[in-house]
Amino acid sequence: MWDRVLVRRIAAESKTAGGILLPESARKKVKQGVVVSVGPGFEKRGKLRPLTVKVGEIVLLPEYGGVGIDNGDVAKDDSEHILFKESDLMATIGDSE
């Protein structure tokens, strides 16, 4: 329960390198996201183990899974937020900065 990670999906590119605008139907879903918040960790053998991902890291997301969060609860913009178990994340790519 405490091993959850809130991730904001990175938005898909709306233009090609040549400057052509892509319609919504032609955009691929990006499988990367930025960690917005992390839980305190998980309990193992009576001890609390902290999570390894940190806020601000870019992570590789699985194609399926996670729980979509209503943006009115977490953000004022139209970005997509998803809640994952830390063990479901595929990899850490780097920092968002």
Buried (B, 14 or more C-beta within 10 A) or exposed (E): EBBBBBBBBBEEEEEEEEEEEEEEEEEEEEEBBBBBEBBEBBEEEEEEEEBEBEEEBBBEBEEEEBEEBEBEEBBEEEBBBBBBBBEBBEEBEEEBE
